[in-house]
Amino acid sequence: MPIPEPLPLASAPSAQRVCEPFGAFPAPDHFDAELAAFLAQSCEQLARWLGSAAFRTPLPALSVLPDVELKATGMAPEQLLADLQLVMDGAYNPNHPGAIAHLDPPPLAASIAADLVCAGLNNNLLAEELSPSLSHLERRLCSWLAEQLGLPTGSGGVAASGGTLSNLTALVTARRSAGLGTCSDAVVLASADAHVSLMKAMAVMGLPEEALIAIPTAADGAMDPEQLAFQLDRLRHSGTPVIAVVATAGTTVRGAVDPLHPIADLCRNHGVWLHVDGAIGAVFGLSDRHRHRVAGLERADSITVNPQKLLGITKTSSLLLLAHPHCLHHAFATGLPYMEPSWGGGHGGECGLQGTRPGEVLKLWLGLRQLGRSGVADVLDGAIQRRRNLEQLLACDGLELRGGRLHLLAFTPTGLDQDQAARWSQATRQALLAEGLMLSRPLYGGRHHLKAVLGNPHTQPSHLQRLAEVVHASI
Ligand SMILES: Cc1ncc(COP(=O)(O)O)c(C=O)c1O
């Protein structure tokens, strides 16, 4: 792959903007002007980096990394900021309008600010005495969001650092609730297009790979409920215990949504836990205009939601929401004999896998409040509109389009074999990168595709038009 030219520093700190030397720890007894200047300086540097995103490429040139070794004495603020700039120069550039390869949108302003404040608060969600307001905020926000998605009154959940961890937490909780904690032959059923994090969950739970049973998908990429019914009957007859069915609301390559109502009916009839991996799609349930895209979400026992993937909440932001949140406590409570007892609704470290963790809820809460209901709906509207637009622009006999109800679209030329598709996808991705448009190159159904994730609010119709021209010229 050709390596793009290194770029000049986007905003190296100038001589006039150099801060005074400062104490390593913020002063506890007066307003620390040096700290404030250092933070202001860092924020300005970041704002310049974000504000110059369109003049760089989505995928940066290889940049020079600063030293990692400690120097004999501490470094001055201006040196720290210059080193920081070097790392920023080599960072992936999500604020670029052509950054549409993955589920990593531009960051939301309030979410950035809350992340900074969260670092300064340095609270710990392990226990209430280390995060009194944040523990409370997390519980309240999880309950509110769960009810917004249609889970019953009394529902709630917990934040986890990423969807992988939310899915694992869900399956451990489901297993414990079914009394299968020590059962080595229990299984999980999920669609063949479900996310690879479920394979990790099997490994962590001490289950063999075969314990994850892949249910075939229909032509639209969604789980075939008849195949699920067949497998559930087969398992019942063989006496094999089932931990959970995992339905996906938004598959990773094409954004397909499994048919949640028929799947929920089957789970109810078989007395099996339904986990919905809504890492991509669950946020559509927050808007009246888009809820139909994930119809049936409200019937889940647990839902993974990743506001980091479309709403711009800074990473990581994932929640596991449950109809019966006490199940988390049942699965994970250990007692924390070195902490004061909980006076609220339980310690964060006793309702999930993580112990010490930051108050990630702060950036989610502030980001959502900045958007408001209309802002959330606008983000979702824009994403769907761009997917529709691109779908129209690409439609032709020479391309197989694989989309769904959400904001993802994958495509590959008709009639290519595996090797030809690999070569086409590589060459076309490079041609698109040269235009400042970054798509990803997933292997799907045995052939490489190009994939666009249309959640970037900066992407304009003109970018999509150019994308389509490059792709049409490639086939
Ligand atoms: C459907 C789905 N579930 C789960 C995950 C895992 O989320 P994370 O990367 O936050 O761990 C992903 C990641 O892309 C995903 O697409």
Residues whose N, C-alpha, C, O or C-beta is under 5 A from the ligand:
A	BS01	LIG	G162 G163 T164 L165 H195 S197 G250 T251 T252 D277 A279 I280
